[in-house]
Amino acid sequence: MKRIPLSLGLLCVVVLLAFGLTSCQPAGEPAANTAPPVVRETPPDVAGITAELTRMENDFPRVVKEHDVENVRTVVAEDYVGIVPDGSLTNREQDIKDMQEGNLTAETWEVTDLKVQVLDNDAAVVSGRSIVKGGKVRMNPEGKWMDISGQYRFIDTFARRNGAWKLVASVTVRVEHPGPSASPTPKASPAVIEEKVPAKATPAATKAVPSPPAPKTTP
C-alpha cells in the first residue's frame, strides 16, 4: 500500500520538472531544431539593367572623342583587368594614363550588336562589336602611330558595387573576316566619333580597345 503514494509522488516530481524546463524556454526564441527562414532574393530588373549597361556602352565613342578621363575613373573598377587584341593585359591605371596622354584616335567609332546578359542583381555580361575607321594608336615608348582600323568583338563584365555598375573585366579580339552586323538592335551609338587625328589621341579606356594588330602573314 505504501508503494502507491510513492509512485504518485515520483510522477508529480517528473511532471513538475518537465513543466519547469518548458517554462524556462525564453519567449520568442525558436526551438533548437527549427530551420532558419529562407531568404528569397528579389528577381533582377532585367530591363533596367539592360538599359543602363547599353547606355554606358553606347557612350564609349563620346568618351574617346572628348578624352573623358573622369568617365574612366568612374566606370572602371580599381581591380579591372583587360585583354587587348595582341594578347597583352591592361588595367585601370594604364587606361587612365593612356587616356591622359592621348594614345588612340579614330575618324569614326561605332558600337553595335550589343547584347546584355543579366546574371543576377549585381552581375552582367555585355558583348558587342566595334567598327573603327581611320583608327590610330600611338606606340609607346617609340611614339609611332599605327593604323588599327577594322572590326573588333568585345565582351565586358560588369559588377554592381555600392549601387554603381563597374567594368571589372574585358576581352577584345580582332575580326579577321568581318561580315554584316548580327543584329540591328540595340542600335549603335549616335555619338560616333567624327574627327581627324589630333596632336594627342585617346585610348579606349572603358574597355580593352584595339591595340596594334599582329602582322598578317601571306601564304
ZADO-1210 file (C-alpha; in nm, 4 decimals, padded with zeros to 6 digits):
<atoms>
<atom x="00.0000" y="00.0000" z="00.0000" code="MET" pos="1"/>
<atom x="00.2919" y="00.2349" z="00.0591" code="LYS" pos="2"/>
<atom x="00.4141" y="00.1956" z="-00.2997" code="ARG" pos="3"/>
<atom x="00.1106" y="00.3765" z="-00.4427" code="ILE" pos="4"/>
<atom x="00.1759" y="00.7128" z="-00.2726" code="PRO" pos="5"/>
<atom x="00.5493" y="00.6826" z="-00.3502" code="LEU" pos="6"/>
<atom x="00.4867" y="00.6179" z="-00.7217" code="SER" pos="7"/>
<atom x="00.2356" y="00.9016" z="-00.7342" code="LEU" pos="8"/>
<atom x="00.4864" y="01.1329" z="-00.5714" code="GLY" pos="9"/>
<atom x="00.7563" y="01.0463" z="-00.8240" code="LEU" pos="10"/>
<atom x="00.5123" y="01.1078" z="-01.1097" code="LEU" pos="11"/>
<atom x="00.4316" y="01.4520" z="-00.9733" code="CYS" pos="12"/>
<atom x="00.8026" y="01.5362" z="-00.9475" code="VAL" pos="13"/>
<atom x="00.8602" y="01.4351" z="-01.3126" code="VAL" pos="14"/>
<atom x="00.5640" y="01.6453" z="-01.4293" code="VAL" pos="15"/>
<atom x="00.6841" y="01.9473" z="-01.2362" code="LEU" pos="16"/>
<atom x="01.0360" y="01.9151" z="-01.3722" code="LEU" pos="17"/>
<atom x="00.9085" y="01.8907" z="-01.7291" code="ALA" pos="18"/>
<atom x="00.6864" y="02.1937" z="-01.6795" code="PHE" pos="19"/>
<atom x="00.9744" y="02.3869" z="-01.5306" code="GLY" pos="20"/>
<atom x="01.2081" y="02.3108" z="-01.8206" code="LEU" pos="21"/>
<atom x="00.9419" y="02.4148" z="-02.0672" code="THR" pos="22"/>
<atom x="00.8709" y="02.7391" z="-01.8885" code="SER" pos="23"/>
<atom x="01.2435" y="02.8247" z="-01.8900" code="CYS" pos="24"/>
<atom x="01.2441" y="02.8500" z="-02.2707" code="GLN" pos="25"/>
<atom x="01.2735" y="03.2247" z="-02.3459" code="PRO" pos="26"/>
<atom x="00.9735" y="03.3703" z="-02.5197" code="ALA" pos="27"/>
<atom x="01.0158" y="03.4307" z="-02.8894" code="GLY" pos="28"/>
<atom x="01.3167" y="03.2008" z="-02.9341" code="GLU" pos="29"/>
<atom x="01.2708" y="02.9178" z="-03.1864" code="PRO" pos="30"/>
<atom x="01.3209" y="02.5622" z="-03.0823" code="ALA" pos="31"/>
<atom x="01.6667" y="02.4179" z="-03.1364" code="ALA" pos="32"/>
<atom x="01.5528" y="02.2074" z="-03.4324" code="ASN" pos="33"/>
<atom x="01.3674" y="02.4891" z="-03.6128" code="THR" pos="34"/>
<atom x="01.5147" y="02.5636" z="-03.9582" code="ALA" pos="35"/>
<atom x="01.6113" y="02.9271" z="-04.0280" code="PRO" pos="36"/>
<atom x="01.3749" y="03.1199" z="-04.2555" code="PRO" pos="37"/>
<atom x="01.4519" y="03.1080" z="-04.6277" code="VAL" pos="38"/>
<atom x="01.5553" y="03.4469" z="-04.7673" code="VAL" pos="39"/>
<atom x="01.4497" y="03.4810" z="-05.1293" code="ARG" pos="40"/>
<atom x="01.6472" y="03.7235" z="-05.3464" code="GLU" pos="41"/>
<atom x="01.4489" y="03.9809" z="-05.5388" code="THR" pos="42"/>
<atom x="01.4496" y="03.8942" z="-05.9118" code="PRO" pos="43"/>
<atom x="01.6800" y="04.1262" z="-06.1101" code="PRO" pos="44"/>
<atom x="01.5359" y="04.4157" z="-06.3053" code="ASP" pos="45"/>
<atom x="01.6483" y="04.2811" z="-06.6411" code="VAL" pos="46"/>
<atom x="01.5007" y="04.5660" z="-06.8431" code="ALA" pos="47"/>
<atom x="01.6501" y="04.8333" z="-06.6185" code="GLY" pos="48"/>
<atom x="01.9949" y="04.6738" z="-06.6058" code="ILE" pos="49"/>
<atom x="01.9964" y="04.6188" z="-06.9818" code="THR" pos="50"/>
<atom x="01.9064" y="04.9823" z="-07.0467" code="ALA" pos="51"/>
<atom x="02.1752" y="05.1151" z="-06.8118" code="GLU" pos="52"/>
<atom x="02.4585" y="04.8999" z="-06.9454" code="LEU" pos="53"/>
<atom x="02.3525" y="04.9670" z="-07.3056" code="THR" pos="54"/>
<atom x="02.3696" y="05.3390" z="-07.2310" code="ARG" pos="55"/>
<atom x="02.7184" y="05.3012" z="-07.0833" code="MET" pos="56"/>
<atom x="02.8459" y="05.1043" z="-07.3814" code="GLU" pos="57"/>
<atom x="02.6926" y="05.3450" z="-07.6332" code="ASN" pos="58"/>
<atom x="02.8609" y="05.6342" z="-07.4518" code="ASP" pos="59"/>
<atom x="03.2024" y="05.4952" z="-07.5393" code="PHE" pos="60"/>
<atom x="03.2551" y="05.6850" z="-07.8689" code="PRO" pos="61"/>
<atom x="03.1867" y="06.0126" z="-07.6850" code="ARG" pos="62"/>
<atom x="03.4339" y="05.9178" z="-07.4107" code="VAL" pos="63"/>
<atom x="03.7041" y="05.8612" z="-07.6717" code="VAL" pos="64"/>
<atom x="03.6222" y="06.1765" z="-07.8677" code="LYS" pos="65"/>
<atom x="03.6129" y="06.4048" z="-07.5630" code="GLU" pos="66"/>
<atom x="03.9046" y="06.2392" z="-07.3821" code="HIS" pos="67"/>
<atom x="03.6807" y="06.1902" z="-07.0803" code="ASP" pos="68"/>
<atom x="03.9259" y="06.0759" z="-06.8124" code="VAL" pos="69"/>
<atom x="03.6696" y="06.1219" z="-06.5343" code="GLU" pos="70"/>
<atom x="03.4391" y="05.8714" z="-06.7023" code="ASN" pos="71"/>
<atom x="03.7182" y="05.6152" z="-06.6918" code="VAL" pos="72"/>
<atom x="03.7762" y="05.6791" z="-06.3220" code="ARG" pos="73"/>
<atom x="03.4036" y="05.6418" z="-06.2562" code="THR" pos="74"/>
<atom x="03.3222" y="05.3388" z="-06.4704" code="VAL" pos="75"/>
<atom x="03.6342" y="05.1228" z="-06.4500" code="VAL" pos="76"/>
<atom x="03.6812" y="04.9232" z="-06.1275" code="ALA" pos="77"/>
<atom x="04.0088" y="04.9521" z="-05.9401" code="GLU" pos="78"/>
<atom x="04.0724" y="04.5795" z="-05.9857" code="ASP" pos="79"/>
<atom x="03.9804" y="04.5863" z="-06.3553" code="TYR" pos="80"/>
<atom x="04.1751" y="04.3633" z="-06.5956" code="VAL" pos="81"/>
<atom x="04.1524" y="04.3730" z="-06.9731" code="GLY" pos="82"/>
<atom x="04.2906" y="04.1695" z="-07.2628" code="ILE" pos="83"/>
<atom x="04.3587" y="04.3585" z="-07.5854" code="VAL" pos="84"/>
<atom x="04.3793" y="04.2087" z="-07.9369" code="PRO" pos="85"/>
<atom x="04.7535" y="04.1394" z="-07.9296" code="ASP" pos="86"/>
<atom x="04.7060" y="03.9317" z="-07.6143" code="GLY" pos="87"/>
<atom x="04.8616" y="04.1752" z="-07.3696" code="SER" pos="88"/>
<atom x="04.6969" y="04.2880" z="-07.0458" code="LEU" pos="89"/>
<atom x="04.5813" y="04.6289" z="-06.9378" code="THR" pos="90"/>
<atom x="04.4431" y="04.7710" z="-06.6128" code="ASN" pos="91"/>
<atom x="04.2695" y="05.0791" z="-06.4758" code="ARG" pos="92"/>
<atom x="04.5893" y="05.2676" z="-06.4008" code="GLU" pos="93"/>
<atom x="04.7240" y="05.2096" z="-06.7505" code="GLN" pos="94"/>
<atom x="04.3950" y="05.3062" z="-06.9150" code="ASP" pos="95"/>
<atom x="04.3797" y="05.6319" z="-06.7201" code="ILE" pos="96"/>
<atom x="04.7399" y="05.7099" z="-06.8148" code="LYS" pos="97"/>
<atom x="04.6728" y="05.6334" z="-07.1822" code="ASP" pos="98"/>
<atom x="04.3617" y="05.8493" z="-07.1763" code="MET" pos="99"/>
<atom x="04.5524" y="06.1432" z="-07.0297" code="GLN" pos="100"/>
<atom x="04.8399" y="06.1100" z="-07.2755" code="GLU" pos="101"/>
<atom x="04.6114" y="06.0515" z="-07.5738" code="GLY" pos="102"/>
<atom x="04.7258" y="05.7320" z="-07.7369" code="ASN" pos="103"/>
<atom x="04.4274" y="05.6415" z="-07.9532" code="LEU" pos="104"/>
<atom x="04.2017" y="05.8174" z="-08.2006" code="THR" pos="105"/>
<atom x="03.9675" y="05.7417" z="-08.4901" code="ALA" pos="106"/>
<atom x="03.7775" y="05.9221" z="-08.7598" code="GLU" pos="107"/>
<atom x="03.4681" y="05.7169" z="-08.6732" code="THR" pos="108"/>
<atom x="03.3998" y="05.4624" z="-08.3985" code="TRP" pos="109"/>
<atom x="03.0743" y="05.2680" z="-08.3979" code="GLU" pos="110"/>
<atom x="02.9430" y="05.0356" z="-08.1270" code="VAL" pos="111"/>
<atom x="02.6835" y="04.7842" z="-08.2445" code="THR" pos="112"/>
<atom x="02.5439" y="04.4321" z="-08.1951" code="ASP" pos="113"/>
<atom x="02.5105" y="04.4910" z="-07.8211" code="LEU" pos="114"/>
<atom x="02.3722" y="04.2043" z="-07.6168" code="LYS" pos="115"/>
<atom x="02.3311" y="04.2211" z="-07.2392" code="VAL" pos="116"/>
<atom x="02.3142" y="03.9017" z="-07.0348" code="GLN" pos="117"/>
<atom x="02.1969" y="03.9732" z="-06.6799" code="VAL" pos="118"/>
<atom x="02.3341" y="03.7137" z="-06.4373" code="LEU" pos="119"/>
<atom x="02.1765" y="03.8481" z="-06.1175" code="ASP" pos="120"/>
<atom x="02.1102" y="04.1784" z="-05.9418" code="ASN" pos="121"/>
<atom x="02.4795" y="04.2633" z="-05.9264" code="ASP" pos="122"/>
<atom x="02.6448" y="04.0990" z="-06.2275" code="ALA" pos="123"/>
<atom x="02.6053" y="04.1152" z="-06.6055" code="ALA" pos="124"/>
<atom x="02.7993" y="04.0473" z="-06.9257" code="VAL" pos="125"/>
<atom x="02.7813" y="04.2626" z="-07.2391" code="VAL" pos="126"/>
<atom x="02.9006" y="04.1550" z="-07.5827" code="SER" pos="127"/>
<atom x="02.9207" y="04.3697" z="-07.8920" code="GLY" pos="128"/>
<atom x="03.1123" y="04.4846" z="-08.1964" code="ARG" pos="129"/>
<atom x="03.3302" y="04.7917" z="-08.2567" code="SER" pos="130"/>
<atom x="03.3719" y="04.9227" z="-08.6109" code="ILE" pos="131"/>
<atom x="03.6714" y="05.1551" z="-08.6299" code="VAL" pos="132"/>
<atom x="03.7531" y="05.3711" z="-08.9337" code="LYS" pos="133"/>
<atom x="04.0634" y="05.5846" z="-08.9552" code="GLY" pos="134"/>
<atom x="04.1760" y="05.4467" z="-08.6217" code="GLY" pos="135"/>
<atom x="04.5300" y="05.5000" z="-08.4994" code="LYS" pos="136"/>
<atom x="04.7161" y="05.4050" z="-08.1833" code="VAL" pos="137"/>
<atom x="05.0425" y="05.5575" z="-08.0667" code="ARG" pos="138"/>
<atom x="05.3102" y="05.3073" z="-07.9775" code="MET" pos="139"/>
<atom x="05.4984" y="05.3766" z="-07.6569" code="ASN" pos="140"/>
<atom x="05.7794" y="05.4412" z="-07.5966" code="PRO" pos="141"/>
<atom x="05.8529" y="05.4739" z="-07.9704" code="GLU" pos="142"/>
<atom x="05.5774" y="05.7287" z="-08.0181" code="GLY" pos="143"/>
<atom x="05.4897" y="05.5999" z="-08.3653" code="LYS" pos="144"/>
<atom x="05.1303" y="05.5797" z="-08.4829" code="TRP" pos="145"/>
<atom x="04.9851" y="05.2528" z="-08.6143" code="MET" pos="146"/>
<atom x="04.6647" y="05.2017" z="-08.8095" code="ASP" pos="147"/>
<atom x="04.4064" y="04.9935" z="-08.6179" code="ILE" pos="148"/>
<atom x="04.1085" y="05.0406" z="-08.8480" code="SER" pos="149"/>
<atom x="03.8823" y="04.7368" z="-08.8640" code="GLY" pos="150"/>
<atom x="03.6222" y="04.5483" z="-08.6685" code="GLN" pos="151"/>
<atom x="03.6513" y="04.4034" z="-08.3190" code="TYR" pos="152"/>
<atom x="03.4396" y="04.1832" z="-08.0954" code="ARG" pos="153"/>
<atom x="03.4384" y="04.2503" z="-07.7227" code="PHE" pos="154"/>
<atom x="03.2953" y="04.1023" z="-07.4041" code="ILE" pos="155"/>
<atom x="03.2674" y="04.3285" z="-07.0990" code="ASP" pos="156"/>
<atom x="03.1914" y="04.2009" z="-06.7494" code="THR" pos="157"/>
<atom x="03.0169" y="04.4392" z="-06.5109" code="PHE" pos="158"/>
<atom x="02.9561" y="04.4175" z="-06.1353" code="ALA" pos="159"/>
<atom x="02.7357" y="04.6460" z="-05.9271" code="ARG" pos="160"/>
<atom x="02.9296" y="04.7817" z="-05.6317" code="ARG" pos="161"/>
<atom x="02.7788" y="05.0183" z="-05.3773" code="ASN" pos="162"/>
<atom x="02.4868" y="05.0710" z="-05.6129" code="GLY" pos="163"/>
<atom x="02.7001" y="05.1646" z="-05.9170" code="ALA" pos="164"/>
<atom x="02.7906" y="04.9480" z="-06.2160" code="TRP" pos="165"/>
<atom x="03.1648" y="04.8981" z="-06.2646" code="LYS" pos="166"/>
<atom x="03.3588" y="04.7421" z="-06.5503" code="LEU" pos="167"/>
<atom x="03.5659" y="04.4645" z="-06.3924" code="VAL" pos="168"/>
<atom x="03.6932" y="04.2684" z="-06.6934" code="ALA" pos="169"/>
<atom x="03.7068" y="04.2970" z="-07.0714" code="SER" pos="170"/>
<atom x="03.8328" y="04.0970" z="-07.3695" code="VAL" pos="171"/>
<atom x="03.8657" y="04.2324" z="-07.7241" code="THR" pos="172"/>
<atom x="03.9584" y="04.0378" z="-08.0384" code="VAL" pos="173"/>
<atom x="04.0011" y="04.1482" z="-08.3965" code="ARG" pos="174"/>
<atom x="03.7534" y="04.0206" z="-08.6565" code="VAL" pos="175"/>
<atom x="03.9672" y="03.8978" z="-08.9422" code="GLU" pos="176"/>
<atom x="03.6779" y="03.8360" z="-09.1842" code="HIS" pos="177"/>
<atom x="03.4015" y="04.0779" z="-09.0816" code="PRO" pos="178"/>
<atom x="03.0512" y="04.0302" z="-09.2090" code="GLY" pos="179"/>
<atom x="02.7328" y="04.2317" z="-09.1628" code="PRO" pos="180"/>
<atom x="02.6174" y="04.3132" z="-08.8131" code="SER" pos="181"/>
<atom x="02.4420" y="04.0206" z="-08.6497" code="ALA" pos="182"/>
<atom x="02.1561" y="04.2246" z="-08.5094" code="SER" pos="183"/>
<atom x="02.0362" y="04.5792" z="-08.5666" code="PRO" pos="184"/>
<atom x="01.9146" y="04.6255" z="-08.2093" code="THR" pos="185"/>
<atom x="02.0190" y="04.7708" z="-07.9741" code="PRO" pos="186"/>
<atom x="02.1262" y="05.0251" z="-08.2338" code="LYS" pos="187"/>
<atom x="02.4777" y="05.1604" z="-08.2446" code="ALA" pos="188"/>
<atom x="02.5548" y="05.4755" z="-08.0528" code="SER" pos="189"/>
<atom x="02.4662" y="05.8003" z="-08.2318" code="PRO" pos="190"/>
<atom x="02.7719" y="05.9564" z="-08.0665" code="ALA" pos="191"/>
<atom x="03.0067" y="05.8194" z="-08.3311" code="VAL" pos="192"/>
<atom x="03.3479" y="05.9843" z="-08.3394" code="ILE" pos="193"/>
<atom x="03.3999" y="06.2159" z="-08.6325" code="GLU" pos="194"/>
<atom x="03.7409" y="06.3763" z="-08.6025" code="GLU" pos="195"/>
<atom x="04.0807" y="06.3621" z="-08.7632" code="LYS" pos="196"/>
<atom x="04.3904" y="06.2500" z="-08.5776" code="VAL" pos="197"/>
<atom x="04.4700" y="06.5258" z="-08.3258" code="PRO" pos="198"/>
<atom x="04.8065" y="06.6085" z="-08.1763" code="ALA" pos="199"/>
<atom x="04.7081" y="06.3903" z="-07.8835" code="LYS" pos="200"/>
<atom x="04.4749" y="06.0946" z="-07.9214" code="ALA" pos="201"/>
<atom x="04.2834" y="05.8993" z="-07.6670" code="THR" pos="202"/>
<atom x="04.2816" y="05.5330" z="-07.5641" code="PRO" pos="203"/>
<atom x="03.9672" y="05.3360" z="-07.5262" code="ALA" pos="204"/>
<atom x="03.9706" y="05.3154" z="-07.1519" code="ALA" pos="205"/>
<atom x="03.6254" y="05.1880" z="-07.0665" code="THR" pos="206"/>
<atom x="03.7034" y="04.8574" z="-07.2344" code="LYS" pos="207"/>
<atom x="04.0091" y="04.6851" z="-07.3723" code="ALA" pos="208"/>
<atom x="04.0166" y="04.8605" z="-07.7076" code="VAL" pos="209"/>
<atom x="04.2200" y="04.7620" z="-08.0078" code="PRO" pos="210"/>
<atom x="04.5917" y="04.7512" z="-07.9610" code="SER" pos="211"/>
<atom x="04.8134" y="04.7183" z="-08.2657" code="PRO" pos="212"/>
<atom x="04.7064" y="04.4045" z="-08.4537" code="PRO" pos="213"/>
<atom x="04.9575" y="04.1308" z="-08.5138" code="ALA" pos="214"/>
<atom x="05.1116" y="04.1457" z="-08.8610" code="PRO" pos="215"/>
<atom x="04.9393" y="03.9249" z="-09.1120" code="LYS" pos="216"/>
<atom x="05.1366" y="03.6565" z="-09.2868" code="THR" pos="217"/>
<atom x="05.0974" y="03.5871" z="-09.6562" code="THR" pos="218"/>
<atom x="05.0625" y="03.2296" z="-09.7734" code="PRO" pos="219"/>
</atoms>
